[in-house]
């Protein structure tokens, strides 16, 4: 267990940067995977009118060819986003997702100390009101205790977990971790508003700390085993450092340099 003394910072505010080239993680004649930044929409949405930046259009411009999203990733979630480069490849990879043959791994920072490992089996309701089976396995990678009072407690506790959703429901990880009373830091509306405010005021941190770190599947065209990894974004790494989590876990990424 780690215990830290931390100083207050000025409130954080978000600014929208000019479009930059997206980080390419994997690229063949059928598929391309990017490391989607937090806050970037996959495609245009009627409910998000405050931006003109979308992953689909940016990647099309960058590659100078048409791309098709193979799955969804929340705007607030960073990490691996897979696209198809033609419609036959799109149909093939979507079948992999639909058959739940895609191994998805996420990292998240949660409120409180979780169990060392767990399995959440809790049905979720879709937008049509239908209850759907949903399961998530998780393992705690590290935990930290910060000497900042929270509620009736003299300290604040956090867990860094690796989560593997066994099903693919909308907001599954966000809802599942909220269900076991360990919400993801920065999540709205499923998270803890008081913790989100604490992170905003103390550390200028308003990002949801959920990252799609790894994707594994059998390539439906070539039959090769594919494993794609994505280094966490700067804000996620900053909070790993701030909360004194074990940074050795980041050494697997060539883009991350230990100090």
N, C-alpha and C positions, 0 to 999 in steps of 0.2 A: 504493500500500500504506500502511496506517495502523499505527502502533505505539503502544500505550497502556501506561501504568502504572495499575494498579487496586488498590484496597484490599479487604481481606477484610471480609465481613459475617457476621452471625449466621446459623445454619442456618435455612432456610425451612421453614415448615409450612403445610399447606393447611387452610382452614376453609370450611365450606359455608354460603353466605349464604341468606337467605330469597329465595323466588322473586320476580323482578322482571319487569316487562314486557320482552318480547323486542323487539329492534330490527327494525322492518319495513323491508325494502329495496325490495320490489315487491309490489303488491297490485292485482289486477283481479278480475273476477267469476269467474275460472277458477282462478287461482293466487295464492299468496302466498309470498314468500321472506323469510327472516329471517337475521340475522347470529348464528349459533349460538355461544354462549360455549364456550370450552374446558372440558371436564369435564362437560358436559351430555349425557346420553343422549338419543337420538332418541325411543326408546320403551322400555317396560318389557322387561327381559331377565332370564332365569333366572340368568345368570352375574354380574349386578350387583345385589346385594341390599343394598348399603350406601347407597342413596339412594331417595328417593321423588319426585325431581324429573325430569321428562321433557319434552322439547321439544313432543311431540304434545299432551300434556295442558295444558301452560302456554299454548300457542298457542290451543287450543280455548277455554280459559277467557278468554283475552285478547280473542279475536274473537267469542266467544259463538256459535260455530258449529263444525261438524265439519270436521276437516282430515285429509288423507291424505298421508303422506310419499311423495314422488316418487322418492326415492333414499336412499342411506345416507351417513352421514358419521361417522367414528369418534368415539367419546366424547372422545378426546384432541385431536381436530382441531377448530379453530374455523373459522368462516366461513359461506359461503352454503349454506343448506339450503332446498330448494324443496318446497312442499306443494301438493297439488291441493285444490280446494274442493268437488269432486263426482267421482263415479266415472267418467263419460265423459271428463272432463278428465284424470283419473289414467291411464286406458288410453292416451290420446293422448300424454301426456308421457313415459310409460314406453317407448313405442315410439321416441321420439326418443333416449332413453338407450340402448335396446337396439340401435338402428341406428348407434350411435356418431356421432350428429349433434349432440351437445351439446359445445360448446367449453368445457372446464374449465381454469382456470388457478389454480395454487397458488403461494404463497410459502413458502419454507423456509430455515432457517439450518442449515448443514451443518458438520461437522468437516472441516477441511483446505481447501486451495485446489483447486477443481474446474477443469476446462478451461473456457475462455470459453463454450463451448456444447457440447452433446453429445446423443446419441440412444441410449437404453438399450433394447436388444431382447433381452429375457431372459424366457423362459416361467416362469410361476408355477403352483404346484400348488394346486388348490382343496381344500375340506374333504373331498371324496370321493376325493382322491388323483389326480385327473385333471390332467394338464399342460395349461395354457392359454396361448395366445399373449398377450404383454404388451409394450407399447412405451410409452416415456416420452421426450419431448423436453424439454430444459432449457436455460436461458440463465443465465449468472452475471450478476447485477445489480451486485454489489460484493464486495469481499473485505477482510479485516481481520486484522492480526497483533497479538496481545496479549503483553506481556512477562510471561507467567506460564509457568514451565516445565511441560512435559507429556511424561512418559516420558523418553526420551533427548534430547528437543528442548528448547532454551532458551526457546522461545516456543510459543504456541498460535495456530493459524490457523483461520479460519472463512470460509465463503462464504455469501452471501445469493443464492439462486437463484429463478428463476421456472420452474415446471415445468408441462408440459402433457401429462397422460396421454392417450394415443391409444386406450387400452382402459380398461375399468373393473373391474379385479380387486381382490379384497379386500387391503387394505394395500399396494396396488401401489407407491405412491411410497416408503413406508417400506422395503419390501423391495428396491426397485430402487436406492435410494441407498445402502443397506447393501451391496448387491452390488458397487457400484463403490468401496467403502471410503470413502464420504463420508456416514456415517449422519446422520440428522436429530437435532439436539440435543434431548434430553429424551425421545427415543423409548425405550420398553421394550416388548417384549424385543428389537427389531431394532437398537437403537442401541448406542452405546458407553457402557458402565456407568461407566468412569473419567471420561469427559467429563461425563456426567450428574451424577456426584458433584461434579466441579469446579464446575459451574454452581450446584448446590445450596448448596455450602459458601461459595463466593466471592460469589455474587450473589443468594442466596435465590431461585433460579429453578428450579422443578420442572416447568414447563409444557413440553409438546412443541411445538416451534416450527414448526408446520405450519398454514397458514391457507389456506382456500379463498377466493381473492380476487376471482375473476370467473367468471361463467357467461354464455355466449352461445348463443342458439338462435333458430330460427324458431318463433314461437308457433304451435302446432298447430291452434289454433282461429281466430285472427285473421290468421295468416300474416305478422304483423309481426316484424321483427328485434328481438329483445330482448337487451339487455346489462345485466347486474346486477353491481354492484361492492360489495365489503364491506371497510371499513377494518379493519386488523388490531386485535386485542385489545390491551389495555394492556400485558400482559407482553411481547408480541411487539415492540411499539413501544419498550418500555423497553430490550430487548436490542439493538435497532437503535441506540439512543442510546448504550448502554453500550459497544458494540463499535465505535462511531464509523462506522457505515455511512452512506451518503449519504441523508439524510432528505428530499431533494428529491423522491424517489419517492413520498413520502407526501402530497405536496401535491395529488394528484388527488382526495383524499377531503375532502369539505367538513367532515367531523366532526373532521379533524385540523388543528390550528393550529400553525404553525411559530413558534418562539420568536424 
